[in-house]
Amino acid sequence: MNIKTVSFLCFLLFAALVNQAQTDASSSTFYVKVYGGYGLIQPGSYKLVSTDNNSTSGNTNGNTSLSSQGLGAGIRFGGGIGVIASDFLNIGADVEYLSGTTLNSHSNYTSTTGYNSFISTSISYTSLSITPHVIFKALSKPDYLIYNKLGILLNLPMDLNKTEYDSSFNTTVVSTYTSHTDGTYKIGLTVGLNVALGVQVRLTDNLRAYGEIFGNYLVLSPTNYDETNKVVSNGTPTTYDTHVTYIKSGQTQYSSTGNTTNYSTSVSGNTFNMNSLGINIGVTYRF
């Protein structure tokens, strides 16, 4: 689904909303809502992987601790507006903030030859999205209704912040190495899909409570990656600043500068899936 197609669909959706409000205001009912939720599982989402082979063989030992959750996990809350277009159809838009669960990876490696290393990696992020949507009422009763929701998920520009610490030493040859890296992936506007199945219950004439099971599908494609890497090797400090620009063809232009390096090359592009299945609970107020 390209940006032009999405823009056209969004235009049609909001045009229908405005037209409904202007031409049928006497019979239309507007509503606002607030909600909170959590992404419980993340099928196919990006997760940190082990930096060693997590094996024990011969004179080496390795083990890794990884976060069980991927991108898309975490607490989310939001609000929205909508209009009841008919007895079977609602049209609206939601704004949602996601406080993403930090991904963590810890690996260590030891060897009887005297080499030891420890690597710790984390990725943190937050996101803000806008979701124009339609709600189809599958079953509508005076006191409750069951509905399906289909929306276009517009994830606004965001950052994925990566931190990595690498420490190693060799007792045999008396050598030490530490590396601290801070990097940021810049993500532009990303388009995905949002679906939900929910139940709404009437509390008063104007107030309803609802709960829904939602699913999000989103593929993040970085536009840039910036990194600062501070290295101390056997007491000698070195700083490397790296900038990567991702090109649509899937290739990137890569450059790195520091007091001991100045070069350029090309590497493959990256994508990060940020899918989520979870629950939302909220209230709506009808005017």
Contacts in CASP RR format, 6 or more apart in sequence:
PFRMAT RR
TARGET T0000
AUTHOR 0000-0000-0000
METHOD contacts of the structure
MODEL  1
MNIKTVSFLCFLLFAALVNQAQTDASSSTFYVKVYGGYGLIQPGSYKLVS
TDNNSTSGNTNGNTSLSSQGLGAGIRFGGGIGVIASDFLNIGADVEYLSG
TTLNSHSNYTSTTGYNSFISTSISYTSLSITPHVIFKALSKPDYLIYNKL
GILLNLPMDLNKTEYDSSFNTTVVSTYTSHTDGTYKIGLTVGLNVALGVQ
VRLTDNLRAYGEIFGNYLVLSPTNYDETNKVVSNGTPTTYDTHVTYIKSG
QTQYSSTGNTTNYSTSVSGNTFNMNSLGINIGVTYRF
1 191 0 8 1.000
1 192 0 8 1.000
3 189 0 8 1.000
3 191 0 8 1.000
6 152 0 8 1.000
6 154 0 8 1.000
6 191 0 8 1.000
9 132 0 8 1.000
9 152 0 8 1.000
10 132 0 8 1.000
10 152 0 8 1.000
10 154 0 8 1.000
13 91 0 8 1.000
13 92 0 8 1.000
13 93 0 8 1.000
13 132 0 8 1.000
13 133 0 8 1.000
13 134 0 8 1.000
13 152 0 8 1.000
14 93 0 8 1.000
14 132 0 8 1.000
16 85 0 8 1.000
16 91 0 8 1.000
17 82 0 8 1.000
17 83 0 8 1.000
17 91 0 8 1.000
17 92 0 8 1.000
17 93 0 8 1.000
20 28 0 8 1.000
20 83 0 8 1.000
20 85 0 8 1.000
20 91 0 8 1.000
21 28 0 8 1.000
21 30 0 8 1.000
21 83 0 8 1.000
28 83 0 8 1.000
28 84 0 8 1.000
28 85 0 8 1.000
29 83 0 8 1.000
29 84 0 8 1.000
29 286 0 8 1.000
29 287 0 8 1.000
30 81 0 8 1.000
30 82 0 8 1.000
30 83 0 8 1.000
30 84 0 8 1.000
30 286 0 8 1.000
30 287 0 8 1.000
31 81 0 8 1.000
31 82 0 8 1.000
31 83 0 8 1.000
31 84 0 8 1.000
31 284 0 8 1.000
31 285 0 8 1.000
31 286 0 8 1.000
31 287 0 8 1.000
32 79 0 8 1.000
32 80 0 8 1.000
32 81 0 8 1.000
32 82 0 8 1.000
32 284 0 8 1.000
32 285 0 8 1.000
32 287 0 8 1.000
33 79 0 8 1.000
33 80 0 8 1.000
33 81 0 8 1.000
33 94 0 8 1.000
33 210 0 8 1.000
33 282 0 8 1.000
33 283 0 8 1.000
33 284 0 8 1.000
33 285 0 8 1.000
34 77 0 8 1.000
34 78 0 8 1.000
34 79 0 8 1.000
34 80 0 8 1.000
34 282 0 8 1.000
34 283 0 8 1.000
35 77 0 8 1.000
35 78 0 8 1.000
35 79 0 8 1.000
35 210 0 8 1.000
35 280 0 8 1.000
35 281 0 8 1.000
35 282 0 8 1.000
35 283 0 8 1.000
36 75 0 8 1.000
36 76 0 8 1.000
36 77 0 8 1.000
36 78 0 8 1.000
36 280 0 8 1.000
36 281 0 8 1.000
36 282 0 8 1.000
37 75 0 8 1.000
37 76 0 8 1.000
37 77 0 8 1.000
37 278 0 8 1.000
37 279 0 8 1.000
37 280 0 8 1.000
37 281 0 8 1.000
38 74 0 8 1.000
38 75 0 8 1.000
38 76 0 8 1.000
38 278 0 8 1.000
38 279 0 8 1.000
39 72 0 8 1.000
39 73 0 8 1.000
39 74 0 8 1.000
39 76 0 8 1.000
39 276 0 8 1.000
39 277 0 8 1.000
39 278 0 8 1.000
39 279 0 8 1.000
40 73 0 8 1.000
40 276 0 8 1.000
40 277 0 8 1.000
40 278 0 8 1.000
40 279 0 8 1.000
41 276 0 8 1.000
41 277 0 8 1.000
41 278 0 8 1.000
42 69 0 8 1.000
42 70 0 8 1.000
42 71 0 8 1.000
42 72 0 8 1.000
42 73 0 8 1.000
42 274 0 8 1.000
42 275 0 8 1.000
42 276 0 8 1.000
42 277 0 8 1.000
43 275 0 8 1.000
43 277 0 8 1.000
44 273 0 8 1.000
44 275 0 8 1.000
45 70 0 8 1.000
45 71 0 8 1.000
45 72 0 8 1.000
45 73 0 8 1.000
45 273 0 8 1.000
45 274 0 8 1.000
45 275 0 8 1.000
45 276 0 8 1.000
46 70 0 8 1.000
46 71 0 8 1.000
46 272 0 8 1.000
46 273 0 8 1.000
46 274 0 8 1.000
47 66 0 8 1.000
47 67 0 8 1.000
47 69 0 8 1.000
47 70 0 8 1.000
47 71 0 8 1.000
47 103 0 8 1.000
48 66 0 8 1.000
48 67 0 8 1.000
48 103 0 8 1.000
48 104 0 8 1.000
48 105 0 8 1.000
48 121 0 8 1.000
48 123 0 8 1.000
49 66 0 8 1.000
49 105 0 8 1.000
50 64 0 8 1.000
50 66 0 8 1.000
50 105 0 8 1.000
50 107 0 8 1.000
51 64 0 8 1.000
51 105 0 8 1.000
51 107 0 8 1.000
51 119 0 8 1.000
51 121 0 8 1.000
52 62 0 8 1.000
52 64 0 8 1.000
52 107 0 8 1.000
52 109 0 8 1.000
52 119 0 8 1.000
53 62 0 8 1.000
54 62 0 8 1.000
54 63 0 8 1.000
54 64 0 8 1.000
54 107 0 8 1.000
55 62 0 8 1.000
56 62 0 8 1.000
59 111 0 8 1.000
59 112 0 8 1.000
59 113 0 8 1.000
60 109 0 8 1.000
60 110 0 8 1.000
60 111 0 8 1.000
60 112 0 8 1.000
61 109 0 8 1.000
61 110 0 8 1.000
61 111 0 8 1.000
62 107 0 8 1.000
62 108 0 8 1.000
62 109 0 8 1.000
62 110 0 8 1.000
63 107 0 8 1.000
63 108 0 8 1.000
64 105 0 8 1.000
64 106 0 8 1.000
64 107 0 8 1.000
64 108 0 8 1.000
65 104 0 8 1.000
65 105 0 8 1.000
65 106 0 8 1.000
65 107 0 8 1.000
66 104 0 8 1.000
66 105 0 8 1.000
67 101 0 8 1.000
67 102 0 8 1.000
67 103 0 8 1.000
67 104 0 8 1.000
67 105 0 8 1.000
69 101 0 8 1.000
69 103 0 8 1.000
70 101 0 8 1.000
70 103 0 8 1.000
71 100 0 8 1.000
71 103 0 8 1.000
71 123 0 8 1.000
71 125 0 8 1.000
71 220 0 8 1.000
71 272 0 8 1.000
71 273 0 8 1.000
71 274 0 8 1.000
71 275 0 8 1.000
72 98 0 8 1.000
72 100 0 8 1.000
72 101 0 8 1.000
72 216 0 8 1.000
72 274 0 8 1.000
72 275 0 8 1.000
72 276 0 8 1.000
73 100 0 8 1.000
73 101 0 8 1.000
73 276 0 8 1.000
74 98 0 8 1.000
74 99 0 8 1.000
74 100 0 8 1.000
74 101 0 8 1.000
75 98 0 8 1.000
75 99 0 8 1.000
75 100 0 8 1.000
76 96 0 8 1.000
76 97 0 8 1.000
76 98 0 8 1.000
76 99 0 8 1.000
76 280 0 8 1.000
77 96 0 8 1.000
77 97 0 8 1.000
78 94 0 8 1.000
78 95 0 8 1.000
78 96 0 8 1.000
78 97 0 8 1.000
79 94 0 8 1.000
79 95 0 8 1.000
79 96 0 8 1.000
80 92 0 8 1.000
80 93 0 8 1.000
80 94 0 8 1.000
80 95 0 8 1.000
81 92 0 8 1.000
81 93 0 8 1.000
82 90 0 8 1.000
82 91 0 8 1.000
82 92 0 8 1.000
82 93 0 8 1.000
83 90 0 8 1.000
83 91 0 8 1.000
83 92 0 8 1.000
84 90 0 8 1.000
84 286 0 8 1.000
85 91 0 8 1.000
87 137 0 8 1.000
87 140 0 8 1.000
88 136 0 8 1.000
88 137 0 8 1.000
88 140 0 8 1.000
89 134 0 8 1.000
89 135 0 8 1.000
89 136 0 8 1.000
89 137 0 8 1.000
90 134 0 8 1.000
90 135 0 8 1.000
90 137 0 8 1.000
90 147 0 8 1.000
91 133 0 8 1.000
91 134 0 8 1.000
91 135 0 8 1.000
92 132 0 8 1.000
92 133 0 8 1.000
92 134 0 8 1.000
92 135 0 8 1.000
93 130 0 8 1.000
93 131 0 8 1.000
93 132 0 8 1.000
93 133 0 8 1.000
94 130 0 8 1.000
94 131 0 8 1.000
94 133 0 8 1.000
95 128 0 8 1.000
95 129 0 8 1.000
95 130 0 8 1.000
95 131 0 8 1.000
96 128 0 8 1.000
96 129 0 8 1.000
96 130 0 8 1.000
96 131 0 8 1.000
97 126 0 8 1.000
97 127 0 8 1.000
97 128 0 8 1.000
98 126 0 8 1.000
98 127 0 8 1.000
98 128 0 8 1.000
98 129 0 8 1.000
99 126 0 8 1.000
100 124 0 8 1.000
100 125 0 8 1.000
100 126 0 8 1.000
100 127 0 8 1.000
102 122 0 8 1.000
102 123 0 8 1.000
102 124 0 8 1.000
103 122 0 8 1.000
103 123 0 8 1.000
103 124 0 8 1.000
104 120 0 8 1.000
104 121 0 8 1.000
104 122 0 8 1.000
105 119 0 8 1.000
105 120 0 8 1.000
105 121 0 8 1.000
105 122 0 8 1.000
106 118 0 8 1.000
106 119 0 8 1.000
106 120 0 8 1.000
106 121 0 8 1.000
107 118 0 8 1.000
107 119 0 8 1.000
107 120 0 8 1.000
108 116 0 8 1.000
108 117 0 8 1.000
108 118 0 8 1.000
108 119 0 8 1.000
109 115 0 8 1.000
109 116 0 8 1.000
109 117 0 8 1.000
109 118 0 8 1.000
110 116 0 8 1.000
113 172 0 8 1.000
114 170 0 8 1.000
114 171 0 8 1.000
114 172 0 8 1.000
115 168 0 8 1.000
115 169 0 8 1.000
115 170 0 8 1.000
115 172 0 8 1.000
116 168 0 8 1.000
116 169 0 8 1.000
116 170 0 8 1.000
116 171 0 8 1.000
117 166 0 8 1.000
117 167 0 8 1.000
117 168 0 8 1.000
117 169 0 8 1.000
118 165 0 8 1.000
118 166 0 8 1.000
118 167 0 8 1.000
118 168 0 8 1.000
119 164 0 8 1.000
119 165 0 8 1.000
119 166 0 8 1.000
119 167 0 8 1.000
120 164 0 8 1.000
120 165 0 8 1.000
120 166 0 8 1.000
121 162 0 8 1.000
121 163 0 8 1.000
121 164 0 8 1.000
121 165 0 8 1.000
122 162 0 8 1.000
122 163 0 8 1.000
122 164 0 8 1.000
123 160 0 8 1.000
123 161 0 8 1.000
123 162 0 8 1.000
123 163 0 8 1.000
124 160 0 8 1.000
124 161 0 8 1.000
124 163 0 8 1.000
125 158 0 8 1.000
125 159 0 8 1.000
125 160 0 8 1.000
125 161 0 8 1.000
126 158 0 8 1.000
127 155 0 8 1.000
127 156 0 8 1.000
127 158 0 8 1.000
127 274 0 8 1.000
128 155 0 8 1.000
128 156 0 8 1.000
128 158 0 8 1.000
129 153 0 8 1.000
129 154 0 8 1.000
129 155 0 8 1.000
129 156 0 8 1.000
130 154 0 8 1.000
130 156 0 8 1.000
131 151 0 8 1.000
131 152 0 8 1.000
131 153 0 8 1.000
131 154 0 8 1.000
131 194 0 8 1.000
132 151 0 8 1.000
132 152 0 8 1.000
132 154 0 8 1.000
133 149 0 8 1.000
133 150 0 8 1.000
133 151 0 8 1.000
133 152 0 8 1.000
133 194 0 8 1.000
134 149 0 8 1.000
134 150 0 8 1.000
134 151 0 8 1.000
135 147 0 8 1.000
135 148 0 8 1.000
135 149 0 8 1.000
136 147 0 8 1.000
136 148 0 8 1.000
136 149 0 8 1.000
136 150 0 8 1.000
137 145 0 8 1.000
137 146 0 8 1.000
137 147 0 8 1.000
138 145 0 8 1.000
138 146 0 8 1.000
138 147 0 8 1.000
138 148 0 8 1.000
139 145 0 8 1.000
139 146 0 8 1.000
142 202 0 8 1.000
143 201 0 8 1.000
143 202 0 8 1.000
144 199 0 8 1.000
144 200 0 8 1.000
144 201 0 8 1.000
144 202 0 8 1.000
145 199 0 8 1.000
145 200 0 8 1.000
146 197 0 8 1.000
146 198 0 8 1.000
146 199 0 8 1.000
146 200 0 8 1.000
147 197 0 8 1.000
147 198 0 8 1.000
147 199 0 8 1.000
147 200 0 8 1.000
148 195 0 8 1.000
148 196 0 8 1.000
148 197 0 8 1.000
148 198 0 8 1.000
149 194 0 8 1.000
149 195 0 8 1.000
149 196 0 8 1.000
149 197 0 8 1.000
149 198 0 8 1.000
149 212 0 8 1.000
149 214 0 8 1.000
150 193 0 8 1.000
150 194 0 8 1.000
150 195 0 8 1.000
151 193 0 8 1.000
151 194 0 8 1.000
151 195 0 8 1.000
152 191 0 8 1.000
152 192 0 8 1.000
152 193 0 8 1.000
152 194 0 8 1.000
153 191 0 8 1.000
153 192 0 8 1.000
153 193 0 8 1.000
153 194 0 8 1.000
153 216 0 8 1.000
153 217 0 8 1.000
153 218 0 8 1.000
154 189 0 8 1.000
154 190 0 8 1.000
154 191 0 8 1.000
154 192 0 8 1.000
155 187 0 8 1.000
155 189 0 8 1.000
155 190 0 8 1.000
155 191 0 8 1.000
155 192 0 8 1.000
155 218 0 8 1.000
155 220 0 8 1.000
155 274 0 8 1.000
156 188 0 8 1.000
156 189 0 8 1.000
157 186 0 8 1.000
157 187 0 8 1.000
157 188 0 8 1.000
157 189 0 8 1.000
158 187 0 8 1.000
158 188 0 8 1.000
158 220 0 8 1.000
159 184 0 8 1.000
159 185 0 8 1.000
159 186 0 8 1.000
159 187 0 8 1.000
160 184 0 8 1.000
160 185 0 8 1.000
160 187 0 8 1.000
160 220 0 8 1.000
160 222 0 8 1.000
160 272 0 8 1.000
161 182 0 8 1.000
161 183 0 8 1.000
161 184 0 8 1.000
162 181 0 8 1.000
162 182 0 8 1.000
162 183 0 8 1.000
162 184 0 8 1.000
162 185 0 8 1.000
162 227 0 8 1.000
163 181 0 8 1.000
163 182 0 8 1.000
163 183 0 8 1.000
164 179 0 8 1.000
164 180 0 8 1.000
164 181 0 8 1.000
165 178 0 8 1.000
165 179 0 8 1.000
165 180 0 8 1.000
165 181 0 8 1.000
166 177 0 8 1.000
166 178 0 8 1.000
166 179 0 8 1.000
166 180 0 8 1.000
166 181 0 8 1.000
167 177 0 8 1.000
167 178 0 8 1.000
167 179 0 8 1.000
168 176 0 8 1.000
168 177 0 8 1.000
168 178 0 8 1.000
169 175 0 8 1.000
169 176 0 8 1.000
169 177 0 8 1.000
170 176 0 8 1.000
175 233 0 8 1.000
175 234 0 8 1.000
176 232 0 8 1.000
176 233 0 8 1.000
176 234 0 8 1.000
176 235 0 8 1.000
177 231 0 8 1.000
177 232 0 8 1.000
177 233 0 8 1.000
177 234 0 8 1.000
178 231 0 8 1.000
178 232 0 8 1.000
179 229 0 8 1.000
179 230 0 8 1.000
179 231 0 8 1.000
179 232 0 8 1.000
180 229 0 8 1.000
180 230 0 8 1.000
181 227 0 8 1.000
181 228 0 8 1.000
181 229 0 8 1.000
181 230 0 8 1.000
182 227 0 8 1.000
182 228 0 8 1.000
183 225 0 8 1.000
183 226 0 8 1.000
183 227 0 8 1.000
183 228 0 8 1.000
184 225 0 8 1.000
184 226 0 8 1.000
184 227 0 8 1.000
185 222 0 8 1.000
185 224 0 8 1.000
185 225 0 8 1.000
185 270 0 8 1.000
185 272 0 8 1.000
186 222 0 8 1.000
186 223 0 8 1.000
186 224 0 8 1.000
186 225 0 8 1.000
186 226 0 8 1.000
187 220 0 8 1.000
187 221 0 8 1.000
187 222 0 8 1.000
187 223 0 8 1.000
187 272 0 8 1.000
188 221 0 8 1.000
188 223 0 8 1.000
190 218 0 8 1.000
190 219 0 8 1.000
190 220 0 8 1.000
190 221 0 8 1.000
192 216 0 8 1.000
192 217 0 8 1.000
192 218 0 8 1.000
192 219 0 8 1.000
193 216 0 8 1.000
193 217 0 8 1.000
193 218 0 8 1.000
194 214 0 8 1.000
194 215 0 8 1.000
194 216 0 8 1.000
194 217 0 8 1.000
195 214 0 8 1.000
195 215 0 8 1.000
196 212 0 8 1.000
196 213 0 8 1.000
196 214 0 8 1.000
196 215 0 8 1.000
196 280 0 8 1.000
197 212 0 8 1.000
197 213 0 8 1.000
198 210 0 8 1.000
198 211 0 8 1.000
198 212 0 8 1.000
198 213 0 8 1.000
199 210 0 8 1.000
199 211 0 8 1.000
199 212 0 8 1.000
200 208 0 8 1.000
200 209 0 8 1.000
200 210 0 8 1.000
200 211 0 8 1.000
200 284 0 8 1.000
201 208 0 8 1.000
201 209 0 8 1.000
201 210 0 8 1.000
202 208 0 8 1.000
203 209 0 8 1.000
203 283 0 8 1.000
206 285 0 8 1.000
206 286 0 8 1.000
206 287 0 8 1.000
207 283 0 8 1.000
207 284 0 8 1.000
207 285 0 8 1.000
207 286 0 8 1.000
208 283 0 8 1.000
208 284 0 8 1.000
208 285 0 8 1.000
208 286 0 8 1.000
209 281 0 8 1.000
209 282 0 8 1.000
209 283 0 8 1.000
210 281 0 8 1.000
210 282 0 8 1.000
210 283 0 8 1.000
210 284 0 8 1.000
211 279 0 8 1.000
211 280 0 8 1.000
211 281 0 8 1.000
211 282 0 8 1.000
212 279 0 8 1.000
212 280 0 8 1.000
213 277 0 8 1.000
213 278 0 8 1.000
213 279 0 8 1.000
214 276 0 8 1.000
214 277 0 8 1.000
214 278 0 8 1.000
214 279 0 8 1.000
214 280 0 8 1.000
215 275 0 8 1.000
215 276 0 8 1.000
215 277 0 8 1.000
215 278 0 8 1.000
216 274 0 8 1.000
216 275 0 8 1.000
216 276 0 8 1.000
216 277 0 8 1.000
217 275 0 8 1.000
218 273 0 8 1.000
218 274 0 8 1.000
218 275 0 8 1.000
219 271 0 8 1.000
219 272 0 8 1.000
219 273 0 8 1.000
219 274 0 8 1.000
220 271 0 8 1.000
220 272 0 8 1.000
220 273 0 8 1.000
220 274 0 8 1.000
221 246 0 8 1.000
221 270 0 8 1.000
221 271 0 8 1.000
221 272 0 8 1.000
222 246 0 8 1.000
222 269 0 8 1.000
222 270 0 8 1.000
222 272 0 8 1.000
223 245 0 8 1.000
223 246 0 8 1.000
224 243 0 8 1.000
224 244 0 8 1.000
224 245 0 8 1.000
224 246 0 8 1.000
225 242 0 8 1.000
225 243 0 8 1.000
225 244 0 8 1.000
225 246 0 8 1.000
225 270 0 8 1.000
226 241 0 8 1.000
226 242 0 8 1.000
226 243 0 8 1.000
226 244 0 8 1.000
227 240 0 8 1.000
227 241 0 8 1.000
227 242 0 8 1.000
227 243 0 8 1.000
227 244 0 8 1.000
228 239 0 8 1.000
228 240 0 8 1.000
228 241 0 8 1.000
228 242 0 8 1.000
229 239 0 8 1.000
229 240 0 8 1.000
229 241 0 8 1.000
229 242 0 8 1.000
230 237 0 8 1.000
230 238 0 8 1.000
230 239 0 8 1.000
231 237 0 8 1.000
231 238 0 8 1.000
231 239 0 8 1.000
231 240 0 8 1.000
232 238 0 8 1.000
238 258 0 8 1.000
238 259 0 8 1.000
238 260 0 8 1.000
239 258 0 8 1.000
239 259 0 8 1.000
240 256 0 8 1.000
240 257 0 8 1.000
240 258 0 8 1.000
240 261 0 8 1.000
241 256 0 8 1.000
241 257 0 8 1.000
241 258 0 8 1.000
242 254 0 8 1.000
242 255 0 8 1.000
242 256 0 8 1.000
242 257 0 8 1.000
243 255 0 8 1.000
244 252 0 8 1.000
244 253 0 8 1.000
244 254 0 8 1.000
244 255 0 8 1.000
244 267 0 8 1.000
245 252 0 8 1.000
245 253 0 8 1.000
246 252 0 8 1.000
246 269 0 8 1.000
246 270 0 8 1.000
247 253 0 8 1.000
250 268 0 8 1.000
250 269 0 8 1.000
251 266 0 8 1.000
251 267 0 8 1.000
251 268 0 8 1.000
251 269 0 8 1.000
252 266 0 8 1.000
252 267 0 8 1.000
252 268 0 8 1.000
252 269 0 8 1.000
253 264 0 8 1.000
253 266 0 8 1.000
254 264 0 8 1.000
254 265 0 8 1.000
254 266 0 8 1.000
254 267 0 8 1.000
255 263 0 8 1.000
255 264 0 8 1.000
256 262 0 8 1.000
256 263 0 8 1.000
256 264 0 8 1.000
END
